[in-house]
Amino acid sequence: MEHEFWHERWKKNEIGFHQGTVNQYLHDHWPELAGDSTDTVFVPLCGKAHDIWWLHDRGHPVIGVELSDIACKDFFEEAGEKASVHPGEPFTTFRHDDLEIWCGDFFQLVPDDLRHVRLVYDRAALIALPPTLRPEYVQHLNAILPEQARILLITLDYDGTEMQGPPFNVPDSEVHQLFDEDYDVRQILRNDLARDDLFVKRKGLQNGVSESVFVLTRK
Ligand SMILES: C[S@@+](CC[C@H](N)C(=O)[O-])C[C@H]1O[C@@H](n2cnc3c(N)ncnc32)[C@H](O)[C@@H]1O
């Protein structure tokens, strides 16, 4: 997906992916990944997700990366919180306590940036990317994450002939294809969305939609 596509979405406030509350799967399944640890969490393609505040409130230092400076600014403003802004290349960093949002391109991150990270939360990051970019995303994630990192991954699947992403349909089998070589892939949930689910109705999807939650542990 071109960067311009996402900048336009934010400029026009066409951000149907943004949830005004904490993601239910995060809420329900985070302990399965993290136990009661307060390890540093990395949130790729983070938008202005409330999930980041939730993670931080649980005691986790957080690093999010997000392309749009509108998203980065809104994230703090809408929570009524202040961030110190540190302009730089390739990232401008927004800092609040030990919560940092790095404004820039995920693919510019290097291993040293994430050396303290032990946990990753991917909601609407992998599925935001078109099929051709997903292997590159996983490759880059593997290159920049420390060996011990574990990932909570939330995916979405639907009949790809019914809609053009984003969000893209990523079948469970593709998650295995992408991650099996380097991770122990444990699917902890598959949830078939009801026909009257807001997303299903809005997109007019007739042939079923499901969400899956995975815990990925580096081998
Ligand atoms: C579908 S949204 C999901 C946002 C967030 N994870 C959430 O749950 O609300 C994808 C986000 O990724 C950002 N994005 C897309 N490509 C990116 C890249 N290469 N580097 C950093 N952020 C990117 C977009 O601006 C957008 O905010």
The ligand as an SDF file (V2000), in Angstrom:
LIG
                    3D

 27 29  0  0  0  0  0  0  0  0999 V2000
   -5.6410   -0.4350    9.4400 C   0  0  0  0  0  0  0  0  0  0  0  0
   -4.7930    0.8010   10.3350 S   0  0  0  0  0  0  0  0  0  0  0  0
   -4.6600    0.0280   11.9280 C   0  0  0  0  0  0  0  0  0  0  0  0
   -4.2330    0.9640   13.0320 C   0  0  0  0  0  0  0  0  0  0  0  0
   -4.2010    0.3280   14.4260 C   0  0  0  0  0  0  0  0  0  0  0  0
   -3.3960   -0.8680   14.4810 N   0  0  0  0  0  0  0  0  0  0  0  0
   -5.5750    0.0740   14.9570 C   0  0  0  0  0  0  0  0  0  0  0  0
   -5.8310   -1.0430   15.4010 O   0  0  0  0  0  0  0  0  0  0  0  0
   -6.3980    1.0020   14.9490 O   0  0  0  0  0  0  0  0  0  0  0  0
   -3.1660    0.6730    9.6640 C   0  0  0  0  0  0  0  0  0  0  0  0
   -2.2740    1.8190   10.0890 C   0  0  0  0  0  0  0  0  0  0  0  0
   -0.9630    1.5930    9.6120 O   0  0  0  0  0  0  0  0  0  0  0  0
   -0.3790    2.8170    9.2010 C   0  0  0  0  0  0  0  0  0  0  0  0
    0.6760    2.4260    8.2540 N   0  0  0  0  0  0  0  0  0  0  0  0
    0.5240    1.9380    7.0120 C   0  0  0  0  0  0  0  0  0  0  0  0
    1.7090    1.6400    6.4560 N   0  0  0  0  0  0  0  0  0  0  0  0
    2.6600    1.9560    7.3960 C   0  0  0  0  0  0  0  0  0  0  0  0
    4.0720    1.8760    7.4250 C   0  0  0  0  0  0  0  0  0  0  0  0
    4.7680    1.4050    6.3830 N   0  0  0  0  0  0  0  0  0  0  0  0
    4.7190    2.2800    8.5280 N   0  0  0  0  0  0  0  0  0  0  0  0
    4.0220    2.7500    9.6170 C   0  0  0  0  0  0  0  0  0  0  0  0
    2.6690    2.8420    9.6310 N   0  0  0  0  0  0  0  0  0  0  0  0
    2.0020    2.4520    8.5400 C   0  0  0  0  0  0  0  0  0  0  0  0
   -1.5410    3.5890    8.6070 C   0  0  0  0  0  0  0  0  0  0  0  0
   -1.3370    4.9800    8.5850 O   0  0  0  0  0  0  0  0  0  0  0  0
   -2.6810    3.1810    9.5220 C   0  0  0  0  0  0  0  0  0  0  0  0
   -2.8280    4.0690   10.5960 O   0  0  0  0  0  0  0  0  0  0  0  0
  1  2  1  0
  2  3  1  0
  2 10  1  0
  3  4  1  0
  4  5  1  0
  5  6  1  0
  5  7  1  0
  7  8  2  0
  7  9  1  0
 10 11  1  0
 11 12  1  0
 11 26  1  0
 12 13  1  0
 13 14  1  0
 13 24  1  0
 14 15  1  0
 14 23  1  0
 15 16  2  0
 16 17  1  0
 17 18  1  0
 17 23  2  0
 18 19  1  0
 18 20  2  0
 20 21  1  0
 21 22  2  0
 22 23  1  0
 24 25  1  0
 24 26  1  0
 26 27  1  0
M  CHG  2   2   1   9  -1
M  END
$$$$
